[in-house]
């Protein structure tokens, strides 16, 4: 299934949020940055209607958090609030993953069952542990994002939120994939 071009563009703009904020602030460009981000977030909010289940709520929550920060920045005449969007995103993801630990089926288990409907008991325990690890990641990453926002050093904030956090997330995904393959190999042996 191909994603519409507009969805790809909005996703890329949101992934580039730290660099856009850094560029806008470095070049006194809030007059174009805030309206641009608000339009992208409104589009993202609209696009969330195409999703079902928890992804709809996540996309809506993330877009609404970004819109609230843009609006507050305009009303209060301060750009610093834009720096807190990565904190909000990590908080939203922590709430999603963390709350699923108190349900019958944690989020990672739900995702795993899409591919493996007959998940073993060991697989269920593994997916619960992975959900807990992701919660730890969101706590850590959100905390560092908060610290970088409060320090206000744009180079540090941009480096963490625009590169280092994505690299750590990718490393966690890759590491989990490798461990999952080993766990699955042991189960089938």
Backbone as a printed PyTorch tensor [residue, N CA C, xyz], in Angstrom:
tensor([[[  0.8390,  -1.1760,   0.0000],
         [  0.0000,   0.0000,   0.0000],
         [  0.8890,   1.2460,   0.0000]],

        [[  0.6490,   2.1380,  -0.9270],
         [  1.4530,   3.3530,  -1.0320],
         [  0.8640,   4.4480,  -0.1620]],

        [[  1.7630,   5.1530,   0.5020],
         [  1.3250,   6.2950,   1.2910],
         [  1.1600,   7.4930,   0.3760]],

        [[  0.1190,   8.2610,   0.5770],
         [ -0.0170,   9.4770,  -0.2190],
         [  1.1490,  10.4260,   0.0640]],

        [[  1.5000,  11.1790,  -0.9500],
         [  2.6380,  12.0920,  -0.8520],
         [  2.4920,  13.0610,   0.3100]],

        [[  1.2930,  13.5470,   0.5560],
         [  1.0760,  14.5050,   1.6390],
         [  1.4020,  13.9000,   3.0030]],

        [[  1.0640,  12.6220,   3.1960],
         [  1.3940,  11.9510,   4.4580],
         [  2.9020,  11.8430,   4.6320]],

        [[  3.5910,  11.5280,   3.5710],
         [  5.0530,  11.4130,   3.6300],
         [  5.6680,  12.7640,   3.9620]],

        [[  5.1630,  13.8110,   3.3240],
         [  5.7020,  15.1550,   3.5640],
         [  5.4650,  15.5810,   5.0050]],

        [[  4.2440,  15.3800,   5.5100],
         [  3.9780,  15.7970,   6.8930],
         [  4.8110,  14.9910,   7.8820]],

        [[  4.9800,  13.7020,   7.6290],
         [  5.8070,  12.8830,   8.5180],
         [  7.2570,  13.3740,   8.5010]],

        [[  7.7690,  13.6920,   7.3370],
         [  9.1500,  14.1850,   7.2320],
         [  9.3240,  15.5280,   7.9300]],

        [[  8.3430,  16.4110,   7.7760],
         [  8.4250,  17.7140,   8.4440],
         [  8.4140,  17.5280,   9.9560]],

        [[  7.5810,  16.6380,  10.4560],
         [  7.5290,  16.4140,  11.9020],
         [  8.8030,  15.7480,  12.4090]],

        [[  9.3880,  14.8590,  11.6320],
         [ 10.6670,  14.2630,  12.0220],
         [ 11.7820,  15.3120,  12.0320]],

        [[ 11.6430,  16.2950,  11.1500],
         [ 12.6580,  17.3520,  11.0590],
         [ 12.3780,  18.5170,  12.0080]],

        [[ 11.3750,  18.3840,  12.8700],
         [ 10.9910,  19.4530,  13.7990],
         [ 12.1970,  20.1080,  14.4710]],

        [[ 13.1170,  19.3350,  15.0710],
         [ 14.2530,  19.9870,  15.7490],
         [ 15.0770,  20.8710,  14.8110]],

        [[ 15.2930,  20.4210,  13.6020],
         [ 16.1010,  21.2130,  12.6750],
         [ 15.3400,  22.4330,  12.1730]],

        [[ 14.0370,  22.2850,  11.9690],
         [ 13.2300,  23.4280,  11.5520],
         [ 13.1830,  24.4900,  12.6440]],

        [[ 12.9990,  24.0590,  13.8850],
         [ 12.9750,  25.0030,  15.0010],
         [ 14.3320,  25.6810,  15.1260]],

        [[ 15.4050,  24.8990,  15.0630],
         [ 16.7500,  25.4770,  15.1450],
         [ 16.9640,  26.4960,  14.0270]],

        [[ 16.6140,  26.1320,  12.8000],
         [ 16.8070,  27.0410,  11.6620],
         [ 15.9620,  28.3090,  11.8260]],

        [[ 14.6990,  28.1320,  12.2100],
         [ 13.8110,  29.2790,  12.3890],
         [ 14.2930,  30.2280,  13.4680]],

        [[ 14.7890,  29.6630,  14.5570],
         [ 15.2670,  30.5110,  15.6500],
         [ 16.5940,  31.1730,  15.3000]],

        [[ 17.4480,  30.4400,  14.6140],
         [ 18.7530,  30.9980,  14.2420],
         [ 18.6210,  32.1230,  13.2280]],

        [[ 17.5690,  32.0950,  12.4200],
         [ 17.3990,  33.0990,  11.3700],
         [ 16.1720,  33.9840,  11.6070]],

        [[ 15.7710,  34.0800,  12.8770],
         [ 14.6380,  34.9160,  13.2540],
         [ 13.4360,  34.6530,  12.3470]],

        [[ 13.1340,  33.3880,  12.1580],
         [ 12.0960,  33.0110,  11.2070],
         [ 10.8100,  32.5080,  11.8250]],

        [[ 10.5110,  32.9510,  13.0400],
         [  9.2800,  32.4640,  13.6630],
         [  8.0350,  32.9110,  12.9110]],

        [[  8.1160,  34.0160,  12.1880],
         [  6.9320,  34.4840,  11.4580],
         [  6.5220,  33.4950,  10.3720]],

        [[  7.4290,  32.7110,   9.8150],
         [  7.0630,  31.6800,   8.8410],
         [  7.0360,  30.3030,   9.4780]],

        [[  7.8540,  30.1040,  10.5200],
         [  7.9640,  28.7770,  11.1260],
         [  6.6840,  28.3670,  11.8500]],

        [[  6.1600,  29.2180,  12.6920],
         [  4.9690,  28.8580,  13.4620],
         [  3.7690,  28.5490,  12.5700]],

        [[  3.4540,  29.3920,  11.5820],
         [  2.3220,  29.0350,  10.7030],
         [  2.5690,  27.7570,   9.9000]],

        [[  3.8100,  27.5550,   9.4560],
         [  4.1290,  26.3420,   8.6960],
         [  3.9350,  25.1000,   9.5530]],

        [[  4.4720,  25.1230,  10.7770],
         [  4.3190,  23.9820,  11.6730],
         [  2.8480,  23.7540,  12.0210]],

        [[  2.1130,  24.8320,  12.2360],
         [  0.6950,  24.6980,  12.5650],
         [ -0.0830,  24.0560,  11.4150]],

        [[  0.2080,  24.4570,  10.1910],
         [ -0.4860,  23.8700,   9.0290],
         [ -0.1470,  22.3830,   8.9130]],

        [[  1.1250,  22.0470,   9.0710],
         [  1.5410,  20.6440,   8.9940],
         [  0.8520,  19.8290,  10.0920]],

        [[  0.7790,  20.3880,  11.2880],
         [  0.1280,  19.6800,  12.3930],
         [ -1.3770,  19.5340,  12.1630]],

        [[ -1.9990,  20.5410,  11.5860],
         [ -3.4230,  20.4260,  11.2440],
         [ -3.6460,  19.3400,  10.1910]],

        [[ -2.7560,  19.2800,   9.2040],
         [ -2.8400,  18.2140,   8.2010],
         [ -2.6730,  16.8480,   8.8630]],

        [[ -1.7350,  16.7510,   9.7830],
         [ -1.4780,  15.4980,  10.4750],
         [ -2.6980,  15.0800,  11.3100]],

        [[ -3.3320,  16.0700,  11.9270],
         [ -4.5320,  15.8020,  12.7040],
         [ -5.6350,  15.2390,  11.8060]],

        [[ -5.7510,  15.8050,  10.6240],
         [ -6.7360,  15.3210,   9.6430],
         [ -6.3740,  13.9060,   9.1650]],

        [[ -5.0920,  13.6830,   8.9320],
         [ -4.6340,  12.3810,   8.4570],
         [ -4.8410,  11.2880,   9.5000]],

        [[ -4.8840,  11.6690,  10.7560],
         [ -5.0810,  10.6840,  11.8290],
         [ -6.4170,   9.9670,  11.6810]],

        [[ -7.3840,  10.6080,  11.0420],
         [ -8.7050,   9.9980,  10.8550],
         [ -8.6360,   8.7340,  10.0080]],

        [[ -7.5700,   8.6120,   9.1880],
         [ -7.4210,   7.4340,   8.3260],
         [ -6.9340,   6.2100,   9.0870]],

        [[ -6.4440,   6.3960,  10.3010],
         [ -5.9040,   5.2930,  11.0960],
         [ -6.9500,   4.7570,  12.0540]],

        [[ -6.7150,   3.5390,  12.4820],
         [ -7.6180,   2.9170,  13.4460],
         [ -6.8430,   2.5880,  14.7150]],

        [[ -7.5550,   2.3520,  15.7860],
         [ -6.9530,   1.9100,  17.0340],
         [ -6.0510,   2.9380,  17.6770]],

        [[ -5.0350,   2.4520,  18.3660],
         [ -4.1840,   3.3510,  19.1480],
         [ -3.4030,   4.3520,  18.2930]],

        [[ -3.0980,   3.9990,  17.0460],
         [ -2.3330,   4.9370,  16.2100],
         [ -3.1180,   6.2200,  15.9480]],

        [[ -4.4110,   6.1180,  15.8380],
         [ -5.2240,   7.3120,  15.6380],
         [ -5.0630,   8.2470,  16.8370]],

        [[ -5.1820,   7.6890,  18.0310],
         [ -5.0580,   8.5060,  19.2500],
         [ -3.6630,   9.0970,  19.3900]],

        [[ -2.6550,   8.3040,  19.0390],
         [ -1.2740,   8.8070,  19.1350],
         [ -1.0730,   9.9770,  18.1850]],

        [[ -1.4670,   9.7900,  16.9240],
         [ -1.2980,  10.8690,  15.9430],
         [ -2.0810,  12.1110,  16.3450]],

        [[ -3.2890,  11.9190,  16.8270],
         [ -4.0940,  13.0550,  17.2490],
         [ -3.4580,  13.7590,  18.4450]],

        [[ -3.0130,  12.9870,  19.4170],
         [ -2.4040,  13.5710,  20.6170],
         [ -1.1280,  14.3310,  20.2920]],

        [[ -0.2890,  13.7430,  19.4460],
         [  0.9660,  14.3890,  19.0700],
         [  0.6820,  15.6830,  18.3020]],

        [[ -0.2530,  15.6250,  17.3670],
         [ -0.5940,  16.8210,  16.5890],
         [ -1.1950,  17.9010,  17.4820]],

        [[ -2.0770,  17.5240,  18.3900],
         [ -2.6920,  18.5060,  19.2820],
         [ -1.6630,  19.1210,  20.2290]],

        [[ -0.7210,  18.3100,  20.7080],
         [  0.3410,  18.8510,  21.5710],
         [  1.1740,  19.8780,  20.8040]],

        [[  1.5260,  19.5580,  19.5700],
         [  2.2940,  20.4940,  18.7520],
         [  1.5240,  21.7670,  18.4600]],

        [[  0.2270,  21.6200,  18.1510],
         [ -0.6140,  22.7990,  17.9020],
         [ -0.7190,  23.6700,  19.1460]],

        [[ -0.8720,  23.0410,  20.2950],
         [ -0.9520,  23.8010,  21.5470],
         [  0.3390,  24.5710,  21.7970]],

        [[  1.4790,  23.9520,  21.5150],
         [  2.7690,  24.6360,  21.7050],
         [  2.9360,  25.7870,  20.7100]],

        [[  2.4930,  25.5830,  19.4660],
         [  2.5590,  26.6670,  18.4740],
         [  1.6630,  27.8270,  18.8930]],

        [[  0.4500,  27.5160,  19.2970],
         [ -0.4930,  28.5530,  19.7070],
         [  0.0160,  29.2940,  20.9390]],

        [[  0.4910,  28.5630,  21.9180],
         [  1.0340,  29.1940,  23.1290],
         [  2.2420,  30.0630,  22.7940]],

        [[  3.0620,  29.6110,  21.8510],
         [  4.2270,  30.4050,  21.4370],
         [  3.7930,  31.7310,  20.8330]],

        [[  2.7460,  31.6890,  20.0190],
         [  2.2330,  32.9230,  19.4070],
         [  1.6420,  33.8280,  20.4800]],

        [[  0.7840,  33.2640,  21.3310],
         [  0.0930,  34.0670,  22.3410],
         [  1.0520,  34.6620,  23.3770]],

        [[  2.0650,  33.9020,  23.7400],
         [  3.0070,  34.3680,  24.7580],
         [  4.2190,  35.0640,  24.1590]],

        [[  4.3260,  35.0170,  22.8380],
         [  5.4530,  35.6750,  22.1710],
         [  6.8010,  35.0800,  22.5240]],

        [[  6.8410,  33.7660,  22.7180],
         [  8.0980,  33.0990,  23.0560],
         [  8.2770,  31.8550,  22.1970]],

        [[  9.4720,  31.6560,  21.7490],
         [  9.7700,  30.4730,  20.9390],
         [ 10.1460,  29.2750,  21.7820]],

        [[ 10.4870,  29.4850,  23.0300],
         [ 11.0050,  28.4110,  23.8780],
         [ 10.0340,  27.2430,  24.0150]],

        [[  8.7520,  27.5100,  23.8870],
         [  7.7750,  26.4350,  24.0560],
         [  7.8850,  25.3780,  22.9650]],

        [[  8.3590,  25.7670,  21.7820],
         [  8.5330,  24.8000,  20.6950],
         [  9.5500,  23.7280,  21.0550]],

        [[ 10.4360,  24.0550,  21.9680],
         [ 11.4700,  23.1010,  22.3700],
         [ 10.9090,  21.9320,  23.1670]],

        [[  9.6810,  22.0680,  23.6450],
         [  9.0920,  21.0350,  24.4980],
         [  8.2780,  19.9910,  23.7340]],

        [[  8.2070,  20.1280,  22.4200],
         [  7.4430,  19.1460,  21.6480],
         [  8.0230,  17.7330,  21.7690]],

        [[  9.3490,  17.5470,  21.6790],
         [  9.8690,  16.1800,  21.8770],
         [  9.5310,  15.6140,  23.2640]],

        [[  9.4590,  16.4830,  24.2610],
         [  9.0710,  16.0370,  25.6040],
         [  7.6340,  15.5330,  25.5670]],

        [[  6.7700,  16.2940,  24.9110],
         [  5.3560,  15.8960,  24.8030],
         [  5.2180,  14.5820,  24.0450]],

        [[  5.9500,  14.4220,  22.9510],
         [  5.8640,  13.1880,  22.1590],
         [  6.3000,  11.9860,  23.0060]],

        [[  7.3920,  12.1170,  23.7390],
         [  7.8390,  11.0210,  24.5970],
         [  6.8190,  10.7340,  25.6960]],

        [[  6.2010,  11.7740,  26.2410],
         [  5.1700,  11.5770,  27.2570],
         [  3.9600,  10.8360,  26.6980]],

        [[  3.5690,  11.1910,  25.4960],
         [  2.4300,  10.5220,  24.8500],
         [  2.7580,   9.0510,  24.5850]],

        [[  3.9520,   8.7930,  24.0740],
         [  4.3450,   7.4060,  23.8020],
         [  4.4650,   6.6050,  25.1020]],

        [[  4.9970,   7.2290,  26.1550],
         [  5.0770,   6.5540,  27.4540],
         [  3.6770,   6.2180,  27.9640]],

        [[  2.7570,   7.1600,  27.8280],
         [  1.3800,   6.9070,  28.2710],
         [  0.7610,   5.7440,  27.4940]],

        [[  0.9900,   5.7020,  26.1870],
         [  0.4340,   4.6330,  25.3630],
         [  1.0290,   3.2750,  25.7410]],

        [[  2.3590,   3.1940,  25.7530],
         [  3.0130,   1.9230,  26.0710],
         [  2.7760,   1.5410,  27.5340]],

        [[  2.9170,   2.5100,  28.4300],
         [  2.7710,   2.2310,  29.8580],
         [  1.3700,   1.7980,  30.2290]],

        [[  0.3620,   2.4760,  29.7000],
         [ -1.0130,   2.0930,  30.0330],
         [ -1.3470,   0.7070,  29.5000]],

        [[ -0.7100,   0.3130,  28.4010],
         [ -0.9990,  -1.0160,  27.8600],
         [ -0.4810,  -2.1280,  28.7740]],

        [[  0.4870,  -1.8050,  29.6450],
         [  0.9870,  -2.8130,  30.5850],
         [ -0.0750,  -3.1990,  31.6170]],

        [[ -1.0840,  -2.3400,  31.7840],
         [ -2.1450,  -2.6150,  32.7410],
         [ -3.3800,  -3.2180,  32.0660]],

        [[ -3.2450,  -3.5340,  30.7900],
         [ -4.3430,  -4.1750,  30.0690],
         [ -4.0270,  -5.6620,  29.9290]],

        [[ -4.9620,  -6.3770,  29.3710],
         [ -4.7680,  -7.8190,  29.1940],
         [ -3.6500,  -8.1160,  28.1950]],

        [[ -3.4210,  -7.1910,  27.2640],
         [ -2.4310,  -7.4250,  26.2250],
         [ -1.6240,  -6.1360,  25.9800]],

        [[ -0.3570,  -6.1080,  26.4210],
         [  0.4760,  -4.9290,  26.1780],
         [  0.6270,  -4.6440,  24.6860]],

        [[  0.9780,  -3.4210,  24.3770],
         [  1.0310,  -2.9510,  22.9900],
         [  1.9410,  -3.8160,  22.1160]],

        [[  3.1260,  -4.1470,  22.5760],
         [  4.0520,  -4.9360,  21.7580],
         [  3.4780,  -6.3300,  21.5000]],

        [[  2.7620,  -6.8790,  22.4590],
         [  2.1180,  -8.1810,  22.2350],
         [  1.0500,  -8.0610,  21.1470]],

        [[  0.2510,  -6.9920,  21.1950],
         [ -0.7710,  -6.7790,  20.1520],
         [ -0.1260,  -6.7310,  18.7770]],

        [[  0.9800,  -6.0120,  18.6910],
         [  1.6840,  -5.9120,  17.4050],
         [  2.2460,  -7.2690,  16.9930]],

        [[  2.8050,  -8.0060,  17.9380],
         [  3.3670,  -9.3230,  17.6300],
         [  2.2870, -10.2910,  17.1580]],

        [[  1.1100, -10.2150,  17.7480],
         [  0.0320, -11.1390,  17.3830],
         [ -0.5160, -10.8750,  15.9850]],

        [[ -0.2300,  -9.7050,  15.4330],
         [ -0.6250,  -9.4720,  14.0420],
         [  0.1240, -10.4190,  13.1170]],

        [[  1.3700, -10.7130,  13.4660],
         [  2.1850, -11.6120,  12.6500],
         [  2.1360, -13.0500,  13.1700]],

        [[  2.0300, -13.2070,  14.4940],
         [  2.0300, -14.5330,  15.1200],
         [  0.8110, -14.6530,  16.0450]],

        [[ -0.3650, -14.9710,  15.4890],
         [ -1.5820, -15.0150,  16.3190],
         [ -1.4970, -16.0030,  17.4860]],

        [[ -0.7570, -17.0960,  17.3040],
         [ -0.6300, -18.1120,  18.3540],
         [  0.6740, -17.9060,  19.1230]],

        [[  0.8270, -16.7740,  19.7350],
         [  2.0550, -16.4370,  20.4650],
         [  2.1900, -17.3310,  21.6930]],

        [[  3.3740, -17.8840,  21.8780],
         [  3.6180, -18.7770,  23.0110],
         [  3.6530, -17.9820,  24.3150]],

        [[  3.6340, -18.7100,  25.4190],
         [  3.7100, -18.0690,  26.7450],
         [  5.0400, -17.3250,  26.8960]],

        [[  6.1180, -17.9170,  26.3790],
         [  7.4190, -17.2450,  26.4190],
         [  7.3820, -15.9740,  25.5600]],

        [[  6.6920, -16.0300,  24.4270],
         [  6.5460, -14.8550,  23.5780],
         [  5.7500, -13.7580,  24.2560]],

        [[  4.7350, -14.1400,  25.0180],
         [  3.9270, -13.1650,  25.7640],
         [  4.7950, -12.4720,  26.8100]],

        [[  5.5820, -13.2590,  27.5520],
         [  6.4880, -12.6580,  28.5550],
         [  7.5040, -11.7350,  27.8820]],

        [[  8.0280, -12.1740,  26.7480],
         [  9.0150, -11.3820,  26.0200],
         [  8.4170, -10.0440,  25.5660]],

        [[  7.2080, -10.0870,  25.0100],
         [  6.6030,  -8.8460,  24.5200],
         [  6.2930,  -7.8930,  25.6740]],

        [[  5.9250,  -8.4220,  26.8240],
         [  5.6940,  -7.5720,  27.9970],
         [  7.0100,  -6.8960,  28.4000]],

        [[  8.0940,  -7.6460,  28.3890],
         [  9.4100,  -7.0880,  28.7450],
         [  9.8160,  -6.0100,  27.7340]],

        [[  9.5740,  -6.2470,  26.4590],
         [  9.9060,  -5.2520,  25.4290],
         [  9.0830,  -3.9790,  25.6380]],

        [[  7.8180,  -4.1270,  25.9940],
         [  6.9830,  -2.9590,  26.2740],
         [  7.5640,  -2.1750,  27.4490]],

        [[  8.0260,  -2.8720,  28.4780],
         [  8.6420,  -2.2060,  29.6320],
         [  9.9330,  -1.4860,  29.2270]],

        [[ 10.7070,  -2.1080,  28.3560],
         [ 11.9550,  -1.4790,  27.8950],
         [ 11.6480,  -0.2010,  27.1280]],

        [[ 10.6210,  -0.2380,  26.2740],
         [ 10.2370,   0.9700,  25.5400],
         [  9.7850,   2.0660,  26.5060]],

        [[  9.0770,   1.6870,  27.5570],
         [  8.6700,   2.6800,  28.5630],
         [  9.9170,   3.3200,  29.1880]],

        [[ 10.8990,   2.5050,  29.5160],
         [ 12.1540,   3.0430,  30.0560],
         [ 12.8240,   3.9790,  29.0670]],

        [[ 12.8090,   3.6140,  27.8010],
         [ 13.4000,   4.4840,  26.7790],
         [ 12.6830,   5.8290,  26.7270]],

        [[ 11.3520,   5.8040,  26.7370],
         [ 10.6000,   7.0580,  26.6550],
         [ 10.8240,   7.9210,  27.8950]],

        [[ 10.9750,   7.3010,  29.0550],
         [ 11.2890,   8.0710,  30.2660],
         [ 12.6550,   8.7230,  30.1210]],

        [[ 13.6550,   7.9370,  29.7190],
         [ 15.0100,   8.4570,  29.5590],
         [ 15.0640,   9.5450,  28.4830]],

        [[ 14.5400,   9.2450,  27.3120],
         [ 14.6120,  10.1840,  26.1970],
         [ 13.8180,  11.4590,  26.4920]],

        [[ 12.6430,  11.3050,  27.0930],
         [ 11.8480,  12.4800,  27.4500],
         [ 12.5370,  13.3320,  28.4950]],

        [[ 13.2250,  12.6870,  29.4290],
         [ 13.9620,  13.4280,  30.4650],
         [ 15.1100,  14.2210,  29.8630]],

        [[ 15.8510,  13.5880,  28.9620],
         [ 16.9640,  14.2970,  28.3170],
         [ 16.4180,  15.4200,  27.4350]],

        [[ 15.3160,  15.1680,  26.7290],
         [ 14.7010,  16.2130,  25.9120],
         [ 14.2750,  17.3890,  26.7840]],

        [[ 13.7290,  17.1020,  27.9630],
         [ 13.3280,  18.1590,  28.8940],
         [ 14.5390,  18.9560,  29.3660]],

        [[ 15.6040,  18.2640,  29.7060],
         [ 16.8220,  18.9460,  30.1600],
         [ 17.3840,  19.8320,  29.0500]],

        [[ 17.4360,  19.3180,  27.8300],
         [ 17.9760,  20.1320,  26.7240],
         [ 17.0820,  21.3360,  26.4490]],

        [[ 15.7710,  21.1810,  26.6170],
         [ 14.8580,  22.3200,  26.4130],
         [ 15.0650,  23.3690,  27.5030]],

        [[ 15.2640,  22.9160,  28.7260],
         [ 15.4430,  23.8640,  29.8280],
         [ 16.7960,  24.5660,  29.7620]],

        [[ 17.8120,  23.8560,  29.2920],
         [ 19.1250,  24.4970,  29.1400],
         [ 19.0490,  25.5700,  28.0660]],

        [[ 18.3330,  25.2750,  26.9960],
         [ 18.1320,  26.2620,  25.9360],
         [ 19.2790,  26.4010,  24.9540]],

        [[ 20.2620,  25.5180,  25.0180],
         [ 21.3680,  25.5190,  24.0520],
         [ 20.8500,  24.8470,  22.7830]],

        [[ 20.6460,  25.6540,  21.7280],
         [ 20.0150,  25.1350,  20.5150],
         [ 20.8410,  24.0510,  19.8290]],

        [[ 22.1550,  24.1530,  19.8780],
         [ 22.9910,  23.1210,  19.2540],
         [ 22.8040,  21.7900,  19.9810]],

        [[ 22.8260,  21.8340,  21.3040],
         [ 22.6370,  20.6240,  22.1020],
         [ 21.2260,  20.0660,  21.9090]],

        [[ 20.2250,  20.9570,  21.9660],
         [ 18.8390,  20.5320,  21.8020],
         [ 18.6310,  19.8890,  20.4370]],

        [[ 19.1370,  20.5210,  19.3870],
         [ 18.9780,  19.9930,  18.0260],
         [ 19.7180,  18.6780,  17.8440]],

        [[ 20.9280,  18.5980,  18.4100],
         [ 21.7050,  17.3630,  18.2800],
         [ 20.9900,  16.2030,  18.9600]],

        [[ 20.4860,  16.4440,  20.1880],
         [ 19.8180,  15.3490,  20.8970],
         [ 18.5080,  14.9790,  20.2190]],

        [[ 17.6310,  15.9650,  20.0410],
         [ 16.2810,  15.6920,  19.5760],
         [ 16.1850,  15.4420,  18.0790]],

        [[ 17.1930,  15.8660,  17.3250],
         [ 17.1460,  15.6870,  15.8870],
         [ 18.0360,  14.5830,  15.3570]],

        [[ 18.9320,  14.0730,  16.2120],
         [ 19.8270,  13.0440,  15.7140],
         [ 20.0440,  11.9330,  16.7430]],

        [[ 20.5610,  12.2740,  17.9050],
         [ 20.9450,  11.2560,  18.8860],
         [ 19.7430,  10.4130,  19.3150]],

        [[ 18.6220,  11.0620,  19.5930],
         [ 17.4270,  10.3100,  20.0200],
         [ 16.9740,   9.3380,  18.9290]],

        [[ 17.0220,   9.7790,  17.6620],
         [ 16.6250,   8.8980,  16.5590],
         [ 17.6050,   7.7260,  16.4220]],

        [[ 18.8840,   7.9940,  16.5970],
         [ 19.8810,   6.9170,  16.5300],
         [ 19.6710,   5.9060,  17.6560]],

        [[ 19.4040,   6.4000,  18.8700],
         [ 19.1470,   5.4910,  19.9950],
         [ 17.8810,   4.6690,  19.7640]],

        [[ 16.8600,   5.3100,  19.2220],
         [ 15.6170,   4.5950,  18.9300],
         [ 15.8670,   3.5150,  17.8760]],

        [[ 16.6180,   3.8510,  16.8530],
         [ 16.9550,   2.8700,  15.8250],
         [ 17.7820,   1.7260,  16.3790]],

        [[ 18.7330,   2.0480,  17.2650],
         [ 19.5540,   1.0050,  17.8870],
         [ 18.7030,   0.0850,  18.7530]],

        [[ 17.7420,   0.6680,  19.4770],
         [ 16.8530,  -0.1520,  20.2950],
         [ 15.9970,  -1.0630,  19.4190]],

        [[ 15.4780,  -0.5260,  18.3210],
         [ 14.6820,  -1.3480,  17.4010],
         [ 15.5170,  -2.4790,  16.8080]],

        [[ 16.7250,  -2.1490,  16.3640],
         [ 17.6010,  -3.1610,  15.7650],
         [ 18.0020,  -4.2170,  16.7900]],

        [[ 18.3410,  -3.7750,  17.9930],
         [ 18.7210,  -4.7150,  19.0470],
         [ 17.5680,  -5.6290,  19.4100]],

        [[ 16.3800,  -5.0740,  19.5100],
         [ 15.2110,  -5.8820,  19.8310],
         [ 14.9320,  -6.8890,  18.7240]],

        [[ 15.1060,  -6.4640,  17.4790],
         [ 14.8840,  -7.3680,  16.3460],
         [ 15.8470,  -8.5560,  16.4170]],

        [[ 17.1260,  -8.2760,  16.7390],
         [ 18.1160,  -9.3510,  16.8420],
         [ 17.7840, -10.3020,  17.9880]],

        [[ 17.4130,  -9.7520,  19.1270],
         [ 17.0540, -10.5940,  20.2710],
         [ 15.7980, -11.4140,  19.9470]],

        [[ 14.8270, -10.7880,  19.2960],
         [ 13.5840, -11.4930,  18.9360],
         [ 13.8830, -12.6760,  18.0280]],

        [[ 14.7630, -12.4900,  17.0740],
         [ 15.1260, -13.6020,  16.1620],
         [ 15.7320, -14.7550,  16.9640]],

        [[ 16.5780, -14.4250,  17.9360],
         [ 17.2080, -15.4670,  18.7590],
         [ 16.1500, -16.1680,  19.6100]],

        [[ 15.2350, -15.4160,  20.1990],
         [ 14.1750, -16.0010,  21.0140],
         [ 13.2930, -16.8960,  20.1560]],

        [[ 12.9440, -16.4540,  18.9750],
         [ 12.0960, -17.2550,  18.0900],
         [ 12.8240, -18.5180,  17.6360]],

        [[ 14.1230, -18.4170,  17.4150],
         [ 14.9170, -19.5770,  16.9830],
         [ 14.9290, -20.6410,  18.0890]],

        [[ 15.0710, -20.1730,  19.3460],
         [ 15.0680, -21.0940,  20.4830],
         [ 13.7090, -21.7870,  20.6280]],

        [[ 12.6350, -21.0340,  20.3540],
         [ 11.2900, -21.6030,  20.4810],
         [ 11.0280, -22.6850,  19.4580]],

        [[ 11.5480, -22.4870,  18.2400],
         [ 11.2910, -23.4600,  17.1730],
         [ 12.2570, -24.6260,  17.2090]],

        [[ 13.3040, -24.5140,  18.0050],
         [ 14.3030, -25.5940,  18.0710],
         [ 13.8630, -26.7010,  18.9860]]])
